[in-house]
Amino acid sequence: MTELKNLAAVALRYPENSVAPMIAAKERGFLAKRMIEIAEENDIPVVEDDILENILSIQDVGQCVPEETWFAVAGIFAFIKTLESNKCH
């Protein structure tokens, strides 16, 4: 039960005209587990990064990700883009 209590999830989106990705949703515990399940059920990539999650989870939903996380977030988006490209081939 402690493991579920400590689980956290942050969903990002990158609107076309935005200067940076935004926090789309964030949850802890059971709801975080459910967010991850829904993402997996819909073939939305899930990336585990505890440090980045700790930083992003203190931001408000709707906020752009902090500038100090841009490099890490860009790496995740690049990884997802590679995954999507590989699915097409």
C-alpha positions in Angstrom: 0.0 0.0 0.0 2.9 2.4 0.8 4.2 1.9 -2.8 0.8 3.1 -4.2 0.7 6.0 -1.8 4.1 7.2 -3.0 3.2 6.8 -6.7 3.0 10.0 -8.7 2.2 10.8 -12.3 2.5 14.0 -14.4 1.1 14.2 -17.9 2.5 16.7 -20.3 1.2 18.3 -23.5 2.9 20.6 -26.0 0.4 22.9 -27.6 1.4 24.0 -31.1 1.9 27.7 -30.2 3.3 27.3 -26.7 6.9 28.2 -25.8 7.3 25.1 -23.7 5.4 21.9 -22.8 2.7 22.3 -20.2 1.5 20.3 -17.2 -1.7 18.7 -18.5 -2.5 16.6 -15.3 -0.9 15.4 -12.2 -2.0 12.9 -9.5 -0.7 10.8 -6.6 -1.6 7.4 -5.3 -4.5 5.5 -6.8 -5.3 8.2 -9.3 -1.7 8.3 -10.5 -1.9 4.6 -11.1 -5.1 5.0 -13.0 -3.5 7.8 -15.1 -0.7 5.4 -16.1 -3.1 2.6 -16.9 -5.2 4.9 -19.1 -2.1 6.1 -20.9 -1.0 2.5 -21.5 -4.4 1.4 -22.7 -4.3 4.2 -25.2 -0.7 3.6 -26.4 0.5 6.8 -24.9 4.1 6.4 -23.9 4.9 6.4 -20.2 8.4 7.5 -19.1 9.6 7.0 -15.6 11.9 9.7 -14.2 11.6 10.2 -10.5 13.6 13.4 -10.3 11.7 15.1 -13.1 8.4 14.0 -11.6 9.4 15.5 -8.3 10.0 18.9 -9.9 7.0 18.8 -12.2 4.5 17.6 -9.6 4.9 20.8 -7.6 3.9 22.9 -10.6 0.3 23.8 -11.2 -1.8 22.2 -13.9 -1.8 24.5 -17.0 1.7 25.9 -16.2 4.6 25.6 -18.6 7.3 23.2 -17.4 10.1 25.2 -15.6 13.0 26.3 -17.8 15.5 24.2 -15.8 13.6 21.1 -16.9 13.5 21.9 -20.7 16.6 19.7 -21.5 15.2 16.6 -19.7 11.7 17.2 -21.1 13.1 17.6 -24.6 14.9 14.3 -24.2 11.6 12.6 -23.3 9.8 14.2 -26.3 12.6 13.1 -28.6 12.4 9.6 -27.2 8.6 9.5 -27.8 9.1 10.8 -31.4 11.6 8.0 -32.0 9.1 5.5 -30.7 6.4 6.8 -32.9 8.7 6.9 -36.0 9.6 3.3 -35.4 5.9 2.3 -35.2 5.4 3.7 -38.7 8.2 1.7 -40.3 
